Amino acid sequence: MASKQGQGQQIDLTQLPVQQLQELKTQLDRELEHLTTSFTSLRTAQSKFRDCLQSISKGVNPSTASAPLLVPLTSSLYVPGKLTSSTHVLIDVGTGYFVEKSTDDATNFYERKVQDLGDSLKELEQVINGKAQNVRVVEEVIRMKVLSAQEQQGKEGKGKGQGS
């Protein structure tokens, strides 16, 4: 049983003492937790981009141009407003920068973002599955070593008891 560690070098897990295996498991658990948190963050971002697509398709069109709407100032404060254009929107391109785009260009922008995040999520999912498999392998080796040590102690205890 081998596990990849560091720069692609192989380590025979059965040769490591239980304490080192437990440290390795702790490290893998931390990495797995970080990756899972990143996965959740990417999934949330993808969902927000999908919400933007829905807002453009349902909320920004000629039929809604004169309709009143509520504009969010914060997550809990909305003010009345109306669209100034049903063909152009401002999109947040990151770090506080906004760019005016046509609704078609904005839709394409958000569709690309959703697709890119979907690809990243697939790749990250594979990495997470690999790390989870590594954790299972390390746990199995720890379990085997602990059982082996218990059996060894049991045999030594019986051997001493018979000699008395």
TILUM-149119 format. One line per field, with one value per residue (C-alpha): residue number from 1; residue in three letters; chain; x, y, z. Coordinates in nm, 4 decimals, decimal comma, m for minus. Example, Ala and Ser with C-alpha at 12.3 -4.5 7.8 and 13.67 -1.06 7.14 Angstrom:
<gumars>
zavex	(1|2);
palo	(ALA|SER);
fifi	(A|A);
c1	(1,2300|1,3670);
c2	(m0,4500|m0,1060);
c3	(0,7800|0,7140);
</gumars>
This chain:
<gumars>
zavex	(1|2|3|4|5|6|7|8|9|10|11|12|13|14|15|16|17|18|19|20|21|22|23|24|25|26|27|28|29|30|31|32|33|34|35|36|37|38|39|40|41|42|43|44|45|46|47|48|49|50|51|52|53|54|55|56|57|58|59|60|61|62|63|64|65|66|67|68|69|70|71|72|73|74|75|76|77|78|79|80|81|82|83|84|85|86|87|88|89|90|91|92|93|94|95|96|97|98|99|100|101|102|103|104|105|106|107|108|109|110|111|112|113|114|115|116|117|118|119|120|121|122|123|124|125|126|127|128|129|130|131|132|133|134|135|136|137|138|139|140|141|142|143|144|145|146|147|148|149|150|151|152|153|154|155|156|157|158|159|160|161|162|163|164);
palo	(MET|ALA|SER|LYS|GLN|GLY|GLN|GLY|GLN|GLN|ILE|ASP|LEU|THR|GLN|LEU|PRO|VAL|GLN|GLN|LEU|GLN|GLU|LEU|LYS|THR|GLN|LEU|ASP|ARG|GLU|LEU|GLU|HIS|LEU|THR|THR|SER|PHE|THR|SER|LEU|ARG|THR|ALA|GLN|SER|LYS|PHE|ARG|ASP|CYS|LEU|GLN|SER|ILE|SER|LYS|GLY|VAL|ASN|PRO|SER|THR|ALA|SER|ALA|PRO|LEU|LEU|VAL|PRO|LEU|THR|SER|SER|LEU|TYR|VAL|PRO|GLY|LYS|LEU|THR|SER|SER|THR|HIS|VAL|LEU|ILE|ASP|VAL|GLY|THR|GLY|TYR|PHE|VAL|GLU|LYS|SER|THR|ASP|ASP|ALA|THR|ASN|PHE|TYR|GLU|ARG|LYS|VAL|GLN|ASP|LEU|GLY|ASP|SER|LEU|LYS|GLU|LEU|GLU|GLN|VAL|ILE|ASN|GLY|LYS|ALA|GLN|ASN|VAL|ARG|VAL|VAL|GLU|GLU|VAL|ILE|ARG|MET|LYS|VAL|LEU|SER|ALA|GLN|GLU|GLN|GLN|GLY|LYS|GLU|GLY|LYS|GLY|LYS|GLY|GLN|GLY|SER);
fifi	(A|A|A|A|A|A|A|A|A|A|A|A|A|A|A|A|A|A|A|A|A|A|A|A|A|A|A|A|A|A|A|A|A|A|A|A|A|A|A|A|A|A|A|A|A|A|A|A|A|A|A|A|A|A|A|A|A|A|A|A|A|A|A|A|A|A|A|A|A|A|A|A|A|A|A|A|A|A|A|A|A|A|A|A|A|A|A|A|A|A|A|A|A|A|A|A|A|A|A|A|A|A|A|A|A|A|A|A|A|A|A|A|A|A|A|A|A|A|A|A|A|A|A|A|A|A|A|A|A|A|A|A|A|A|A|A|A|A|A|A|A|A|A|A|A|A|A|A|A|A|A|A|A|A|A|A|A|A|A|A|A|A|A|A);
c1	(0,0000|0,1533|0,0402|0,1632|0,3258|0,4845|0,6413|0,5154|0,7368|0,5914|0,5776|0,5057|0,2461|0,2919|0,6492|0,5435|0,4761|0,1186|0,2032|0,3293|0,0254|m0,2008|m0,0146|m0,0513|m0,4228|m0,4607|m0,2844|m0,5014|m0,8152|m0,7158|m0,6507|m0,9807|m1,1655|m1,0011|m1,0850|m1,4445|m1,4772|m1,3376|m1,5834|m1,8727|m1,7487|m1,7238|m2,0715|m2,2079|m2,0387|m2,1803|m2,5266|m2,4899|m2,3910|m2,6965|m2,9076|m2,7550|m2,8519|m3,2056|m3,2232|m3,1158|m3,3542|m3,6603|m3,5970|m3,4254|m3,6406|m3,8595|m4,1733|m4,0124|m3,8518|m4,1252|m4,2263|m4,1262|m3,8722|m3,6814|m3,3083|m3,0955|m2,8614|m2,7609|m2,8766|m3,1708|m3,2313|m3,4154|m3,5256|m3,7761|m3,6325|m3,6813|m3,4635|m3,2927|m3,2222|m3,3726|m3,0865|m2,7774|m2,6710|m2,3767|m2,1976|m1,9542|m1,6297|m1,4578|m1,2679|m1,5316|m1,5180|m1,8373|m1,8635|m2,1608|m2,2606|m2,5555|m2,7895|m2,6652|m2,2999|m2,3803|m2,5634|m2,2635|m2,0288|m2,2290|m2,2760|m1,8977|m1,8503|m2,0990|m1,9249|m1,5749|m1,6848|m1,8527|m1,5244|m1,3332|m1,5882|m1,5415|m1,1635|m1,1884|m1,4317|m1,1750|m0,9067|m1,1432|m1,2267|m0,8545|m0,7823|m1,0780|m0,9417|m0,5983|m0,7613|m0,9403|m0,6154|m0,4308|m0,7179|m0,7103|m0,3326|m0,3693|m0,6474|m0,4369|m0,1328|m0,3389|m0,5030|m0,1642|m0,0169|m0,3105|m0,2702|0,1025|0,0361|m0,2200|0,0280|0,3009|0,0574|m0,0427|0,3212|0,4161|0,1162|0,2095|0,5691|0,4693);
c2	(0,0000|0,3230|0,6803|0,9820|1,2377|1,5665|1,5792|1,2434|1,0258|0,6959|0,6026|0,2510|0,3214|m0,0191|0,0792|0,3926|0,3799|0,4401|0,7881|0,9030|0,7488|0,9409|1,2645|1,1909|1,1243|1,4536|1,6389|1,4692|1,5494|1,9175|1,9223|1,7467|1,9994|2,2906|2,1408|2,0775|2,4389|2,5564|2,3305|2,4828|2,8350|2,7598|2,6061|2,9207|3,1472|2,9378|2,9701|3,3488|3,3669|3,1582|3,4056|3,6868|3,5030|3,4637|3,8307|3,9353|3,7008|3,7751|4,1235|4,3194|4,3299|4,5857|4,4751|4,5539|4,8821|5,1002|4,8734|4,9802|4,7642|4,7435|4,8066|4,6367|4,8737|4,6110|4,2551|4,3882|4,7407|4,8012|5,1290|5,1881|5,2423|5,1783|5,0598|5,3259|5,0756|4,7427|4,6569|4,7311|4,6345|4,6912|4,3729|4,3253|4,1927|4,1719|4,3836|4,6559|4,7143|4,7324|4,7200|4,8190|4,5423|4,4631|4,2042|3,9516|4,0148|4,0011|3,6714|3,5301|3,6549|3,4845|3,1651|3,1435|3,2016|2,9249|2,6893|2,7725|2,7160|2,3899|2,2695|2,3750|2,1962|1,8726|1,8922|1,9747|1,6898|1,4471|1,5857|1,5568|1,1966|1,1173|1,2723|1,0881|0,7619|0,8410|0,9007|0,5649|0,3871|0,5465|0,4618|0,0999|0,0735|0,2254|m0,0229|m0,3165|m0,2034|m0,1538|m0,4973|m0,6551|m0,4896|m0,6105|m0,9660|m0,9500|m0,8335|m1,1108|m1,3780|m1,2380|m1,2294|m1,5952|m1,7000|m1,5392|m1,6889|m2,0446|m2,0163|m1,9453);
c3	(0,0000|m0,1086|m0,0849|m0,2748|m0,0552|m0,1502|m0,4979|m0,6269|m0,4085|m0,2886|0,0768|0,1971|0,4641|0,6258|0,7207|0,9127|1,2879|1,4058|1,5395|1,1991|1,0325|1,2694|1,1899|0,8187|0,8669|1,0555|0,7732|0,5099|0,7116|0,7219|0,3482|0,2836|0,5013|0,3170|m0,0220|0,0839|0,2004|m0,1332|m0,3155|m0,1209|m0,1971|m0,5687|m0,5664|m0,3957|m0,6520|m0,9350|m0,7829|m0,7621|m1,1286|m1,2157|m1,0169|m1,2249|m1,5440|m1,4160|m1,3182|m1,6670|m1,8456|m1,6302|m1,4988|m1,7740|m2,0868|m2,2651|m2,0779|m1,7389|m1,8473|m1,7011|m1,4121|m1,0594|m0,8804|m0,5531|m0,5688|m0,3001|m0,1178|0,1376|0,2000|0,4029|0,2672|m0,0590|m0,2177|m0,4987|m0,8458|m1,2164|m1,5019|m1,7088|m1,9877|m2,0789|m2,3148|m2,1019|m1,7501|m1,5193|m1,4217|m1,1363|m1,2852|m0,9456|m0,6937|m0,7054|m1,0814|m1,2857|m1,6631|m1,8765|m2,1176|m2,3368|m2,1904|m2,4498|m2,3616|m1,9895|m2,0392|m2,2287|m1,9548|m1,6782|m1,8792|m1,9237|m1,5510|m1,4662|m1,7127|m1,5833|m1,2252|m1,3271|m1,4792|m1,1665|m0,9484|m1,1454|m1,1086|m0,7395|m0,6849|m0,8296|m0,5975|m0,2991|m0,3888|m0,4155|m0,0762|0,0784|m0,0634|0,0839|0,4236|0,4005|0,3118|0,6037|0,8404|0,7227|0,7758|1,1249|1,2063|1,0830|1,2835|1,6007|1,5635|1,4944|1,8040|2,0156|1,8856|1,9576|2,3138|2,3580|2,2465|2,4720|2,7652|2,7111|2,6722|3,0047|3,1820|3,0785|3,2046|3,5688);
</gumars>
